[in-house]
């Protein structure tokens, strides 16, 4: 059963990087992959980052991409990493890679590679979005407690119309009972306020999926939670 909501877009900001996506431990891991000899543990944060960026820049762009992918995707084979690293130079992999669950990590890779190579790689564009959801009945809000990502993605897809790309590519999941791809479409999602019949959420996602909300203030939408098999 579909729950009905009114959604108000509170803030919409384009971003080219996700805050705290790259931490000191990530830079140390990248340096290890690149066989950096100096004692990285003795470096402060600024020096560590600078040395990592310089070391990446010493490589060919596809080799630097391979280093980042090796760190970000331990589940992938060497051959698959080689393939993606070559594709990244000409593609917008944070939008185009077939498995959307890879998109956030690819977005973060492009952010760092673009900085290291001064624009050789495409500029990733994401969105920081806050929005308020209002329901007529308390029980309608329960869907966000049951399966937050799936319910929010269905809600935002409902507000974009049947011809929107998200609805065309994920129609079965949006209409169905399971949406395992939802965290690949809405990357960082949290509830930031609960007023009973209203709740406010914030998210980070790709502009690719959320651009329709740049010019929207409010809309009506429906959604439902995942159901157990």
N, C-alpha and C positions, 0 to 999 in steps of 0.2 A: 504493500500500500504506500502510495506516494504522500509525503508530507509537503505542505505548501508554506512558502516563506516569502517575505519581502526582504530584499538585499540592498543595502546602501553601501556604495563605494566611498570609503572615508579618505583614503590616500592612495595614490598611484604614482610610483616613481620608477623610471628606468634605471637600471644599474648595469655596470660592466664587470663588477666583481662582487663576490659574496664575502662579507666580513668574517674574518677568522677562518677562512677556508684553508689557509696555509699556515701551519704552526711551526715552531722551531723543530719539533720532532720530524715533521715532513721534510724540512730542508736537510736535516741530518741524514734522513733515509735516502734522499736524492743524491747527496754527496757520496754516500756509501756505494750506491749503484754506479756512480761515475768514477769510483776508485780514487777519491780525493785522499791524499796522503796526510795532510795536516790534521792536527787534533781539533776536530770540530767542537768537542765539548768545552774547549777553552775559549771559544769565541762568544762574544755577546750576541744578542739577537740581530742587531743591525749588521754586524760584520758577517754573521752566518748567512743572512739573506743575500747580502751583496756578493759574497764569494760563490754562493750557489748560482746566482743569476749570471755571473761572469763565466762560471764553468759551463753552464748551459749554452751561453753564447759562443763558446769556443767550439761547440759541436755544429755539425750541419743541422738545419731545422728538423729534418725527419728523425735524426738521431736523438736530438733533444726531446722531441715528442715521444720517442720510444722510452727514454728514461722516465718521463712522467707517467706514461701508461703502465710501465712495469711496476711502479710504486702504487698507482691508483687502482689497478685491476689485477690483483694477484691471482684471480680465478681464470685469467685468460692465458692461452698458450702463447709461446714466443712467436709462432707464425701469425696468429691473429693480431698480436700487438704490432708486428711488422706491417701488416696490411693497414691497420687503422692509422698508424703513424704516418704512412705515406699519403693516405686519403685526407688527413687533417689539413694539409697545406692548401688544398683547393676546395675542400668541403666545409660545411658548417655542421660539424658532427654533433654538436650539442643540440641540434634540431633534427638532423637527418639520420642519425644512427638508428637502425631498426628497433633496437631494444631501448625503450625510453628510460628504463631503470639505470642506464649508463649516462644519461644526459647531464645530470648535475656534476658528476665527476669530470666529464668532458668539458663542461663549461669552465670549471676551475682550471683545467689544463690549458685551455685557450687563454685564460686570463694571464697566466704566468708566461706562457710562450709568446704571447703578443708583446709583453713587456720586455722579455729577453731579446726578441728579434725585431723590435721597433716596427711592428705593423705587418710583418711577413704573413702572420696568421690573421684570419678574419676576426673582427671585433665582436666578442659575444655580447648579446643584449638580453638582460633578464629584467625581472619586475619585482619590486617590493610593493606589496598590496596589503592594505588593511580594509576590512569591511565589517559591517554590522548586519547580523541576520535577525529578523523578527518573525516570530511565529504567533499564531492565534491561540495555540493550546500548548501547555507545558509538555505534554507527552510527545509532541512533534520534535522537541529538542533532543529527545533520547537517541536519535540516530547518530548524533555527533559523539555521544559517549560510547556507542557500540562499534563504530568503524569510522573514525574521524576523516582519514584521507579519502576514502571512497565516497563518503557522504558529501564532503566539500567539493570534490571533483565533479560529482554528478550535479550538485547545486550550480556550480559555475558553468558547466556545460549547458545546463538548462537555460541559463541566462544569455546564451550566445546564438540560439537559433539552430534549426536543423541543418543548415548549410555550412555551419562552422566546421573547420577541419577536425576539431576534437570530437565532434558528434559523428562525423563521417568515418573516422578511423576507429573509434571505440564505441560504436553504437551498441554492440552486443553487451559489453561490460556495463555501459551506462544504464541500459534497460534491464540488465540481468541481476544476478544475485551475488556475483563475485567480481572484484575489480583489483586484481593483484598488481596491475600497472599503475595504480593511482599515485603511489609515492614517486613515480618517475615523471609525473605531470605536475605535481605540487611538491616541491623539494623540501622546504622547511615550513612547517605549519604548526601554529600553536594558538590556543585560545587565550586571549588577553583580558577578557572581561565577561562576566556572567551576570546579567540582570534579570534572570528568570525567563521572561518571554523574549528577551533580546540577548544575544551573545556577540562579542566582537572577536574577530580572528585576524591574525597576520600570517602572511605567507611569502615565500620567495619561489619564483617559478621562471620559466622562460617567456620572454616577450612573444615568442612563437605561439604559445597557447593562450596568452592573456591580453593580447593587444586590443581586443574588442572593448575592454573595460576602460581604455584610456579616455574615451569620450562619453562614458556612461556614468550617471549619478545613482539611479535606483532602477531595480527591475524586480519582476515577480519570477519565482522559480520553484521547482519541485525537486525533491531528492528522496533517497531512501538508503538505509544501511545495507551492508552485506548481510546475507543470510547463511546460516550454517547449512552445509550439504546434507 
